[in-house]
Amino acid sequence: QLQASGGGLVQPGGSLRLSCAASGTIFSINAMGWYRQPPGKQRELVARITRVGLINYADSVKGRFTISRDNAKNTVYLQMNRLEPEDTAVYYCKQEIRPYSYSRIYSDYWGQGTLVTVSS
Protein backbone atom coordinates (compact mmCIF):
# COMPACT_ATOMS: atom_id res chain seq x y z
CA GLN A 1 0.00 0.00 0.00
CA LEU A 2 1.24 3.45 -0.89
CA GLN A 3 0.23 6.59 0.98
CA ALA A 4 0.88 9.89 -0.73
CA SER A 5 0.70 13.29 0.93
CA GLY A 6 1.76 16.89 0.52
CA GLY A 7 -0.52 18.26 -2.15
CA GLY A 8 -2.47 21.48 -1.85
CA LEU A 9 -3.03 24.97 -3.19
CA VAL A 10 0.00 27.15 -3.85
CA GLN A 11 0.62 30.41 -5.66
CA PRO A 12 2.74 30.54 -8.81
CA GLY A 13 6.41 30.57 -7.88
CA GLY A 14 5.76 28.68 -4.67
CA SER A 15 6.95 25.30 -3.48
CA LEU A 16 5.49 22.02 -2.29
CA ARG A 17 6.98 18.74 -1.19
CA LEU A 18 5.20 15.47 -1.90
CA SER A 19 5.85 12.25 0.00
CA CYS A 20 4.87 8.67 -0.74
CA ALA A 21 5.47 5.88 1.75
CA ALA A 22 5.05 2.18 1.08
CA SER A 23 3.84 -0.17 3.77
CA GLY A 24 2.93 -3.82 4.10
CA THR A 25 4.90 -6.83 2.95
CA ILE A 26 8.02 -5.60 1.19
CA PHE A 27 11.15 -7.55 0.33
CA SER A 28 12.70 -4.98 -1.98
CA ILE A 29 11.80 -1.93 -4.03
CA ASN A 30 13.20 -1.18 -7.45
CA ALA A 31 12.34 2.14 -9.07
CA MET A 32 10.12 4.81 -7.54
CA GLY A 33 8.45 7.57 -9.45
CA TRP A 34 5.96 10.38 -9.67
CA TYR A 35 3.39 10.81 -12.40
CA ARG A 36 0.75 13.46 -12.89
CA GLN A 37 -2.54 13.83 -14.68
CA PRO A 38 -3.57 17.39 -15.55
CA PRO A 39 -7.28 18.11 -15.98
CA GLY A 40 -8.52 16.60 -19.23
CA LYS A 41 -5.16 15.10 -20.12
CA GLN A 42 -3.42 11.76 -19.87
CA ARG A 43 -1.16 10.70 -17.07
CA GLU A 44 2.51 11.52 -17.68
CA LEU A 45 5.83 10.77 -16.06
CA VAL A 46 7.23 13.57 -13.92
CA ALA A 47 10.31 11.97 -12.40
CA ARG A 48 11.72 8.53 -11.70
CA ILE A 49 14.55 7.28 -9.52
CA THR A 50 16.03 3.79 -9.61
CA ARG A 51 17.27 1.78 -6.64
CA VAL A 52 20.83 2.87 -7.34
CA GLY A 53 19.90 6.50 -7.76
CA LEU A 54 19.64 6.99 -11.48
CA ILE A 55 17.15 9.77 -12.17
CA ASN A 56 15.21 11.05 -15.11
CA TYR A 57 12.83 14.01 -15.31
CA ALA A 58 10.23 15.24 -17.72
CA ASP A 59 11.65 18.16 -19.69
CA SER A 60 8.95 20.46 -18.32
CA VAL A 61 10.14 20.07 -14.72
CA LYS A 62 13.92 19.91 -15.12
CA GLY A 63 15.65 22.43 -12.91
CA ARG A 64 12.53 22.99 -10.81
CA PHE A 65 11.64 19.57 -9.35
CA THR A 66 13.87 17.19 -7.41
CA ILE A 67 13.09 13.55 -6.73
CA SER A 68 14.73 11.66 -3.89
CA ARG A 69 14.20 8.48 -1.92
CA ASP A 70 14.80 7.11 1.55
CA ASN A 71 15.22 3.36 1.22
CA ALA A 72 15.10 2.80 4.97
CA LYS A 73 11.64 4.38 5.06
CA ASN A 74 10.41 2.99 1.71
CA THR A 75 9.58 6.57 0.82
CA VAL A 76 9.95 8.70 -2.28
CA TYR A 77 9.81 12.50 -2.27
CA LEU A 78 9.21 15.17 -4.86
CA GLN A 79 10.39 18.67 -4.06
CA MET A 80 8.63 21.07 -6.39
CA ASN A 81 9.95 24.62 -6.67
CA ARG A 82 8.98 27.57 -8.88
CA LEU A 83 5.59 26.02 -9.47
CA GLU A 84 3.62 27.15 -12.49
CA PRO A 85 -0.12 26.97 -13.26
CA GLU A 86 0.74 24.28 -15.83
CA ASP A 87 1.88 22.05 -12.95
CA THR A 88 -1.71 21.79 -11.72
CA ALA A 89 -2.60 18.10 -11.69
CA VAL A 90 -3.31 15.06 -9.59
CA TYR A 91 0.08 13.61 -8.69
CA TYR A 92 0.48 9.86 -8.32
CA CYS A 93 3.40 7.94 -6.93
CA LYS A 94 4.43 4.53 -8.14
CA GLN A 95 6.81 2.02 -6.63
CA GLU A 96 8.03 -1.23 -8.18
CA ILE A 97 7.82 -3.68 -5.28
CA ARG A 98 8.86 -7.27 -4.80
CA PRO A 99 6.79 -8.42 -1.81
CA TYR A 100 8.59 -11.66 -0.91
CA SER A 101 12.07 -13.07 -1.37
CA TYR A 102 10.58 -15.77 -3.57
CA SER A 103 8.66 -13.26 -5.75
CA ARG A 104 10.08 -13.49 -9.24
CA ILE A 105 9.13 -10.06 -10.48
CA TYR A 106 8.56 -6.51 -9.33
CA SER A 107 4.96 -5.31 -9.51
CA ASP A 108 3.75 -1.74 -9.87
CA TYR A 109 1.97 -0.24 -6.88
CA TRP A 110 0.24 3.13 -7.14
CA GLY A 111 -0.63 5.70 -4.54
CA GLN A 112 -4.09 7.23 -4.32
CA GLY A 113 -3.16 10.55 -5.89
CA THR A 114 -2.74 13.96 -4.35
CA LEU A 115 -4.03 17.17 -5.93
CA VAL A 116 -1.66 20.05 -6.59
CA THR A 117 -3.26 23.32 -7.62
CA VAL A 118 -1.11 26.25 -8.67
CA SER A 119 -3.16 29.40 -8.81
CA SER A 120 -3.17 32.99 -7.65
Phi, psi and omega in degrees: 000136178247137179238113180260150179206167174111354180287174179160192179261131180218151178281155175306137184091351182277185184227152172215154175234121177263146176230151179212112183250136176263143178221168181104206182277113183224122174266312176204159179236131179270248182278153173233149182203168175237137176233162176217154178230101177292160180303126177075009182235173180276159177292140181224154177288134174258307182200152182216141179226130181276175181297330181263007172095010175284134188234142167223147182236153167293145182303326185291344183245356181302133180086349180243325182252148177226125177260143177210167180216151175240102185294329180293333181254002182053042188233141174241144182238156172222108175272120183245116180245163179047052182295145181238156178306329180291348177276354179298124184183169166271125182260131180241139173260153176221137176230139178266107191243138172251108189290321185233160179297331181270358176295135186269339183225164171269137177248150179278129175241135183247143171282175187278351181093139177225133186276129173244123179239123179249110186200148175266000000 
